[in-house]
Amino acid sequence: MGTIKQGILGGFSGKVGTVIGGSWKGISYMRSQAQSVSNPRTEGQVNQRTKFTLALEFLKPITDAIRVGFKLYAQKQTAFNAAMSYTLANAISGTSSSDYSLEYANALISRGSLTSAANGAATASSGNIVITWDDNSDVGSATSTDKAIIVVLNASKSEAITDTAGATRSAGTQTIGVPSDWSGDEVQVYLGFVSEDSKEVANSDYLGAVTVA
């Protein structure tokens, strides 16, 4: 039951029907009672949560790369949220929570209009991942001084090695050392580019899955 404090025109505290009254810092307020949800785990909610979890598990270990790679899309949202939106819309396959999966080939770790890498490839060599690409500095908006954005993701361990200011586009290669306990693990490798002044970013390329030697 609600209690009227200052007559019929004053505020009240407590509950009257579906209205709750109270006071905060001397200011009287009223609010509607929250409606109970009869089934907080509907099929639609479970599906959305499953997708969100898959996207989060992919993006969280590579947050540093995402901050650089999606910064141009961080308008009224964070770069991470922009990457989350892209991943949810483009990189998850399946029809329900029982068969959703993240499609690494459809995911991006960087997004923008800068010319992308040409003929990127990744191989394993004695505890390292060797990334190579063709120098396409004279194509489109590419320049020789663009810096590589590299992600080597070990999804099974929820760990990643990232470099957001790697070798120049003209260098054509970069070697990334990985932890010794990754030996035998499969890793997902991505290559993007950011301009020297950090004002332009290229769509990343998925270089495939590589087993650490």
URQUI-V229082 format. One record per residue. N is the residue number from 0. SS is DSSP state (helix for helix, strand for strand, loop for the rest). OMEGA is omega in radians with two decimals (NA if undefined). Layout:
# URQUI-V229082
N:SS:OMEGA  N:SS:OMEGA
This chain:
# URQUI-V229082
0:loop:3.11  1:loop:3.13  2:strand:3.11  3:strand:-3.03  4:loop:-3.01  5:loop:3.14  6:loop:-3.03  7:loop:-3.14  8:loop:-3.12  9:loop:3.10  10:loop:3.10  11:strand:3.08  12:strand:-3.13  13:strand:-3.02  14:strand:3.03  15:strand:-3.07  16:loop:3.13  17:loop:-3.13  18:strand:3.12  19:strand:3.14  20:strand:3.13  21:strand:-3.12  22:strand:3.10  23:strand:-3.10  24:loop:3.09  25:loop:-3.12  26:strand:3.12  27:strand:3.11  28:strand:3.01  29:strand:3.08  30:strand:3.11  31:strand:3.06  32:loop:3.12  33:loop:3.12  34:loop:3.12  35:loop:3.10  36:loop:-3.06  37:loop:3.14  38:loop:-3.08  39:loop:3.14  40:loop:3.07  41:loop:-3.14  42:helix:3.13  43:helix:3.14  44:helix:3.13  45:helix:3.12  46:helix:-3.11  47:helix:3.14  48:helix:3.13  49:helix:3.10  50:helix:-3.11  51:helix:-3.14  52:helix:3.12  53:helix:-3.14  54:helix:-3.12  55:helix:3.13  56:helix:3.09  57:helix:-2.98  58:helix:-3.02  59:helix:-3.13  60:loop:-3.07  61:loop:-3.08  62:helix:-3.12  63:helix:3.12  64:helix:-3.13  65:helix:-3.14  66:helix:3.11  67:helix:-3.01  68:helix:-3.11  69:loop:-3.05  70:helix:-3.14  71:helix:3.14  72:helix:-3.12  73:loop:3.11  74:loop:-3.07  75:loop:3.03  76:loop:3.12  77:loop:3.07  78:helix:3.13  79:helix:3.13  80:helix:3.08  81:helix:3.11  82:helix:3.10  83:helix:3.13  84:helix:-3.14  85:helix:-3.10  86:helix:3.13  87:helix:-3.07  88:helix:-2.95  89:helix:-2.96  90:loop:3.10  91:strand:-3.14  92:strand:3.14  93:loop:-3.08  94:loop:3.14  95:loop:-3.10  96:loop:-3.10  97:loop:-3.10  98:loop:3.07  99:loop:3.04  100:strand:3.12  101:strand:3.14  102:loop:-3.07  103:helix:-3.10  104:helix:-3.11  105:helix:-3.12  106:loop:3.07  107:loop:2.99  108:loop:3.02  109:loop:-3.07  110:loop:3.12  111:loop:-3.02  112:strand:3.08  113:strand:-3.14  114:loop:-3.09  115:loop:3.10  116:loop:3.09  117:strand:3.05  118:strand:3.09  119:strand:3.13  120:strand:3.13  121:strand:3.10  122:strand:3.11  123:strand:-3.14  124:strand:3.01  125:loop:3.10  126:loop:3.11  127:strand:2.94  128:strand:-3.12  129:strand:-3.14  130:strand:3.11  131:strand:3.09  132:strand:3.08  133:strand:3.07  134:loop:3.12  135:loop:-3.06  136:loop:-3.10  137:loop:-3.10  138:loop:3.08  139:loop:-3.09  140:loop:-3.12  141:loop:3.04  142:loop:-3.09  143:loop:-3.07  144:loop:3.07  145:loop:-3.11  146:strand:3.13  147:strand:2.93  148:strand:-3.03  149:strand:3.04  150:strand:2.98  151:strand:-3.00  152:strand:3.01  153:strand:-3.04  154:helix:-3.11  155:helix:3.12  156:helix:-3.10  157:loop:-3.14  158:strand:3.13  159:strand:2.95  160:strand:-3.13  161:strand:3.03  162:strand:-3.09  163:loop:3.08  164:loop:-3.04  165:loop:-3.12  166:loop:3.12  167:strand:3.12  168:helix:-3.10  169:helix:-3.13  170:helix:3.06  171:loop:3.14  172:strand:3.02  173:strand:3.11  174:strand:-3.12  175:strand:3.06  176:strand:-3.14  177:loop:-3.12  178:loop:-3.11  179:helix:-3.13  180:helix:3.01  181:helix:-3.09  182:loop:-3.12  183:loop:3.14  184:loop:3.03  185:strand:3.11  186:strand:3.11  187:strand:-3.01  188:strand:3.14  189:strand:3.10  190:strand:3.02  191:strand:3.08  192:strand:3.02  193:strand:-3.13  194:loop:-3.09  195:loop:3.13  196:loop:3.09  197:loop:-3.11  198:loop:3.13  199:loop:-3.13  200:strand:3.12  201:strand:2.94  202:loop:3.14  203:loop:3.03  204:strand:3.05  205:strand:-3.08  206:strand:3.03  207:strand:3.11  208:strand:-3.11  209:strand:3.08  210:strand:-3.09  211:loop:-3.12  212:loop:NA
